[in-house]
Amino acid sequence: MMDADLLCDRVAFISDGNLVALDTPKRLKEKNSNHQVTIDYMIQEQRHSTTIEIHELKTGIPFIYDEIISIHSKEPTLEDIFIQYTGRELS
């Protein structure tokens, strides 16, 4: 699935002979996103991690921190989406 994500303009998922999804990898991930980010940060020399809704970032990071270490979206992978649409894992 990683190759499909990197190389394909569009992907299709077929389950039991039916086309269940057809779109670009980016749009499939956006449609199936939970719209959350995980923020790793330091406060008083201790490392913390929290997950928040993306909309909470509109007014800035909603908690006290000394340093932001990383921010990562929690978007699904194509494999996650395949499992969601087909009910099957890749073998």
Backbone as a printed PyTorch tensor [residue, N CA C, xyz], in Angstrom:
tensor([[[  0.8140,  -1.2040,   0.0000],
         [  0.0000,   0.0000,   0.0000],
         [  0.8530,   1.2620,   0.0000]],

        [[  2.0310,   1.1880,   0.6010],
         [  2.8960,   2.3590,   0.6160],
         [  3.2730,   2.7490,  -0.8170]],

        [[  3.5650,   1.7490,  -1.6520],
         [  3.8880,   2.0290,  -3.0530],
         [  2.7070,   2.6710,  -3.7680]],

        [[  1.5080,   2.1640,  -3.5240],
         [  0.3100,   2.7410,  -4.1450],
         [  0.1310,   4.1910,  -3.7080]],

        [[  0.3710,   4.4590,  -2.4270],
         [  0.2380,   5.8180,  -1.9100],
         [  1.2300,   6.7580,  -2.5830]],

        [[  2.4450,   6.2960,  -2.7850],
         [  3.4910,   7.1430,  -3.3630],
         [  3.4000,   7.2710,  -4.8810]],

        [[  2.9620,   6.2230,  -5.5660],
         [  3.0680,   6.1840,  -7.0220],
         [  1.7690,   6.3790,  -7.7870]],

        [[  0.6380,   6.1170,  -7.1730],
         [ -0.6300,   6.1120,  -7.9170],
         [ -1.3520,   7.4540,  -7.8610]],

        [[ -1.9190,   7.8300,  -9.0080],
         [ -2.7660,   9.0200,  -9.0560],
         [ -4.1400,   8.7240,  -8.4500]],

        [[ -4.6160,   7.4980,  -8.6680],
         [ -5.9050,   7.0640,  -8.1230],
         [ -5.7790,   5.6130,  -7.6970]],

        [[ -6.5540,   5.2490,  -6.6880],
         [ -6.6020,   3.8590,  -6.2560],
         [ -8.0570,   3.4240,  -6.1580]],

        [[ -8.2690,   2.1330,  -6.3280],
         [ -9.6080,   1.5580,  -6.2050],
         [ -9.5280,   0.3720,  -5.2660]],

        [[-10.5540,   0.2140,  -4.4510],
         [-10.6650,  -0.9430,  -3.5750],
         [-11.9040,  -1.7200,  -3.9990]],

        [[-11.7190,  -3.0130,  -4.1990],
         [-12.8110,  -3.9030,  -4.6100],
         [-13.0120,  -4.9290,  -3.5100]],

        [[-14.2660,  -5.1220,  -3.1230],
         [-14.6030,  -6.1060,  -2.1010],
         [-15.7700,  -6.9390,  -2.5930]],

        [[-15.5990,  -8.2450,  -2.5880],
         [-16.6430,  -9.1770,  -3.0450],
         [-17.1590,  -8.8070,  -4.4290]],

        [[-16.2630,  -8.3840,  -5.3040],
         [-16.6240,  -8.0570,  -6.6740],
         [-17.2400,  -6.6800,  -6.8700]],

        [[-17.3540,  -5.9010,  -5.8030],
         [-17.9420,  -4.5580,  -5.8800],
         [-16.8780,  -3.4960,  -5.6500]],

        [[-16.9490,  -2.4390,  -6.4440],
         [-16.0610,  -1.2950,  -6.2620],
         [-16.5540,  -0.5280,  -5.0370]],

        [[-15.7400,  -0.4850,  -3.9860],
         [-16.1770,   0.1570,  -2.7440],
         [-15.5140,   1.5120,  -2.5140]],

        [[-14.4180,   1.7910,  -3.2320],
         [-13.7580,   3.0950,  -3.0920],
         [-12.9200,   3.3570,  -4.3350]],

        [[-12.9550,   4.5950,  -4.8000],
         [-12.1530,   5.0200,  -5.9460],
         [-11.8740,   6.5010,  -5.7890]],

        [[-10.5950,   6.8520,  -5.6240],
         [-10.2220,   8.2620,  -5.4640],
         [ -8.7010,   8.3580,  -5.4150]],

        [[ -8.2020,   9.5640,  -5.2370],
         [ -6.7640,   9.7300,  -5.0580],
         [ -6.4120,   9.2700,  -3.6420]],

        [[ -5.1910,   8.8130,  -3.4290],
         [ -4.8030,   8.4370,  -2.0710],
         [ -4.9990,   9.5810,  -1.0700]],

        [[ -4.6430,  10.7840,  -1.4880],
         [ -4.7730,  11.9470,  -0.5990],
         [ -6.2280,  12.1770,  -0.1880]],

        [[ -7.1410,  12.1490,  -1.1620],
         [ -8.5500,  12.4010,  -0.8350],
         [ -9.1560,  11.2790,   0.0030]],

        [[ -8.7560,  10.0400,  -0.2620],
         [ -9.2530,   8.9400,   0.5650],
         [ -8.8170,   9.1250,   2.0140]],

        [[ -7.5660,   9.5420,   2.2110],
         [ -7.0850,   9.7620,   3.5760],
         [ -7.7940,  10.9490,   4.2220]],

        [[ -8.0340,  12.0100,   3.4540],
         [ -8.7370,  13.1730,   4.0080],
         [-10.1730,  12.8240,   4.3860]],

        [[-10.8690,  12.0850,   3.5110],
         [-12.2670,  11.7050,   3.7770],
         [-12.3940,  10.8230,   5.0150]],

        [[-11.3820,  10.0190,   5.2690],
         [-11.4420,   9.0470,   6.3570],
         [-10.6190,   9.4640,   7.5690]],

        [[-10.2090,  10.7150,   7.6020],
         [ -9.4010,  11.2230,   8.7150],
         [-10.2700,  11.4380,   9.9580]],

        [[ -9.6550,  11.2870,  11.1250],
         [-10.3630,  11.6180,  12.3680],
         [-10.0690,  13.0560,  12.7870]],

        [[ -9.3100,  13.7850,  11.9600],
         [ -9.0240,  15.2100,  12.1610],
         [ -8.3820,  15.4890,  13.5230]],

        [[ -7.3720,  14.6920,  13.8380],
         [ -6.6410,  14.8740,  15.0830],
         [ -5.1480,  14.9820,  14.7910]],

        [[ -4.4360,  15.6370,  15.7130],
         [ -2.9820,  15.6990,  15.6580],
         [ -2.4270,  15.2880,  17.0200]],

        [[ -1.2540,  14.6850,  16.9970],
         [ -0.5430,  14.3580,  18.2240],
         [  0.6090,  15.3350,  18.3670]],

        [[  0.6880,  15.9700,  19.5140],
         [  1.7320,  16.9580,  19.7800],
         [  2.6200,  16.4280,  20.8930]],

        [[  3.9220,  16.3410,  20.6040],
         [  4.9200,  15.9980,  21.6140],
         [  5.5710,  17.3010,  22.0420]],

        [[  5.6750,  17.5160,  23.3500],
         [  6.1930,  18.7850,  23.8450],
         [  6.9220,  18.6010,  25.1730]],

        [[  7.6680,  19.6170,  25.5360],
         [  8.3930,  19.6500,  26.8110],
         [  7.7730,  20.7300,  27.6970]],

        [[  7.6550,  20.3950,  28.9630],
         [  7.2590,  21.3790,  29.9590],
         [  7.9890,  21.0290,  31.2600]],

        [[  8.6780,  21.9910,  31.7920],
         [  9.4770,  21.8230,  33.0140],
         [ 10.3980,  20.6030,  32.8980]],

        [[ 11.0690,  20.5210,  31.7500],
         [ 12.0730,  19.4900,  31.4640],
         [ 11.5020,  18.0690,  31.4340]],

        [[ 10.1870,  17.9390,  31.2620],
         [  9.5590,  16.6260,  31.1190],
         [  8.8540,  16.5610,  29.7650]],

        [[  9.0050,  15.4180,  29.1110],
         [  8.3820,  15.2220,  27.8070],
         [  6.9510,  14.7250,  27.9990]],

        [[  6.0340,  15.3160,  27.2040],
         [  4.6180,  14.9390,  27.2380],
         [  4.1230,  14.7590,  25.8010]],

        [[  3.0030,  14.0570,  25.6840],
         [  2.3680,  13.8780,  24.3920],
         [  0.8640,  13.9740,  24.5890]],

        [[  0.1940,  14.6550,  23.6800],
         [ -1.2580,  14.7610,  23.7580],
         [ -1.8340,  14.7510,  22.3500]],

        [[ -3.0510,  14.2700,  22.2290],
         [ -3.7590,  14.2610,  20.9560],
         [ -4.9510,  15.1960,  21.0690]],

        [[ -5.0750,  16.0980,  20.0810],
         [ -6.1740,  17.0690,  20.1040],
         [ -6.8380,  17.1300,  18.7310]],

        [[ -8.0290,  17.6850,  18.7010],
         [ -8.7480,  17.9160,  17.4520],
         [ -8.0760,  19.0590,  16.6930]],

        [[ -7.9950,  18.9330,  15.3790],
         [ -7.3260,  19.9480,  14.5620],
         [ -7.9430,  21.3260,  14.7610]],

        [[ -9.2660,  21.3930,  14.8590],
         [ -9.9280,  22.7080,  14.9850],
         [ -9.4780,  23.4640,  16.2250]],

        [[ -8.9610,  22.7550,  17.2340],
         [ -8.4810,  23.4230,  18.4460],
         [ -7.2330,  24.2620,  18.1830]],

        [[ -6.5580,  24.0310,  17.0590],
         [ -5.3330,  24.7770,  16.7480],
         [ -5.6160,  26.1390,  16.1120]],

        [[ -6.8790,  26.4350,  15.8010],
         [ -7.2050,  27.7110,  15.1630],
         [ -6.7640,  28.9090,  15.9910]],

        [[ -6.8270,  28.7850,  17.2820],
         [ -6.4580,  29.9000,  18.1570],
         [ -5.0970,  29.6910,  18.8090]],

        [[ -4.3560,  28.6950,  18.3400],
         [ -3.0530,  28.3980,  18.9100],
         [ -3.0900,  27.0870,  19.6740]],

        [[ -1.9670,  26.6870,  20.1680],
         [ -1.8770,  25.4370,  20.9220],
         [ -2.5210,  25.6700,  22.2870]],

        [[ -3.5310,  24.8580,  22.6280],
         [ -4.3740,  25.1500,  23.8000],
         [ -3.8520,  24.6300,  25.1400]],

        [[ -2.5550,  24.5880,  25.3080],
         [ -1.9950,  24.1810,  26.5940],
         [ -0.6240,  24.8250,  26.7520]],

        [[ -0.1410,  24.8060,  27.9710],
         [  1.1520,  25.4290,  28.2810],
         [  2.2670,  24.4640,  27.9120]],

        [[  3.3340,  25.0130,  27.3310],
         [  4.4910,  24.1940,  26.9570],
         [  5.7250,  25.0780,  26.9470]],

        [[  6.8860,  24.4540,  27.1140],
         [  8.1460,  25.1750,  27.0020],
         [  8.7170,  25.0360,  25.5940]],

        [[  8.5240,  23.8520,  25.0000],
         [  9.0590,  23.5890,  23.6660],
         [  8.1880,  22.5490,  22.9620]],

        [[  7.8640,  22.8100,  21.6960],
         [  7.1690,  21.8200,  20.8720],
         [  8.2320,  20.9460,  20.2140]],

        [[  8.1170,  19.6450,  20.3710],
         [  9.0710,  18.7200,  19.7750],
         [  8.5910,  18.2780,  18.3970]],

        [[  7.3060,  17.9040,  18.3030],
         [  6.7680,  17.4860,  17.0040],
         [  5.2480,  17.5690,  17.0020]],

        [[  4.7040,  17.7040,  15.7930],
         [  3.2550,  17.6650,  15.5760],
         [  3.0240,  16.7260,  14.4040]],

        [[  2.1870,  15.7080,  14.6170],
         [  1.9060,  14.7270,  13.5720],
         [  0.4050,  14.5510,  13.4080]],

        [[ -0.0350,  14.5470,  12.1550],
         [ -1.4480,  14.2690,  11.9040],
         [ -1.7010,  12.7880,  12.1460]],

        [[ -2.9160,  12.4630,  12.4910],
         [ -3.2880,  11.0830,  12.7640],
         [ -4.1060,  10.5210,  11.6020]],

        [[ -3.7680,  10.9720,  10.3900],
         [ -4.5210,  10.4890,   9.2310],
         [ -4.2890,   8.9950,   9.0280]],

        [[ -5.2810,   8.3170,   8.5140],
         [ -5.1310,   6.8810,   8.2960],
         [ -4.1950,   6.5880,   7.1300]],

        [[ -3.6430,   5.3990,   7.1140],
         [ -2.8620,   4.9420,   5.9700],
         [ -3.8200,   4.3400,   4.9500]],

        [[ -3.3310,   4.1170,   3.7420],
         [ -4.1690,   3.4360,   2.7460],
         [ -4.5380,   2.0390,   3.2250]],

        [[ -3.6390,   1.3970,   3.9480],
         [ -3.9650,   0.0730,   4.4820],
         [ -5.1180,   0.1570,   5.4770]],

        [[ -5.1080,   1.1680,   6.3430],
         [ -6.2270,   1.3690,   7.2790],
         [ -7.5370,   1.5500,   6.5210]],

        [[ -7.4890,   2.3320,   5.4540],
         [ -8.6930,   2.6100,   4.6650],
         [ -9.1590,   1.3470,   3.9440]],

        [[ -8.2290,   0.5730,   3.4020],
         [ -8.5660,  -0.6900,   2.7550],
         [ -9.3100,  -1.5940,   3.7280]],

        [[ -8.7980,  -1.7260,   4.9480],
         [ -9.4370,  -2.5700,   5.9610],
         [-10.8240,  -2.0350,   6.2880]],

        [[-10.9500,  -0.7300,   6.4010],
         [-12.2380,  -0.1060,   6.7110],
         [-13.2740,  -0.4090,   5.6310]],

        [[-12.8880,  -0.2770,   4.3620],
         [-13.8360,  -0.4690,   3.2620],
         [-14.1150,  -1.9390,   2.9440]],

        [[-13.1200,  -2.8040,   3.1320],
         [-13.2930,  -4.2000,   2.7170],
         [-13.5240,  -5.1530,   3.8860]],

        [[-13.1580,  -4.7340,   5.0970],
         [-13.2900,  -5.6160,   6.2460],
         [-12.2230,  -6.6980,   6.2790]],

        [[-11.2060,  -6.5510,   5.4300],
         [-10.1380,  -7.5510,   5.3460],
         [ -8.7790,  -6.8770,   5.5010]],

        [[ -7.8560,  -7.6190,   6.0910],
         [ -6.4750,  -7.1320,   6.1670],
         [ -5.7120,  -7.5840,   4.9470]],

        [[ -4.6340,  -6.8830,   4.6500],
         [ -3.7690,  -7.2960,   3.5650],
         [ -3.0020,  -8.5410,   3.9750]],

        [[ -2.7640,  -9.4180,   3.0110],
         [ -2.0180, -10.6280,   3.3580],
         [ -0.6470, -10.6250,   2.7290]]])
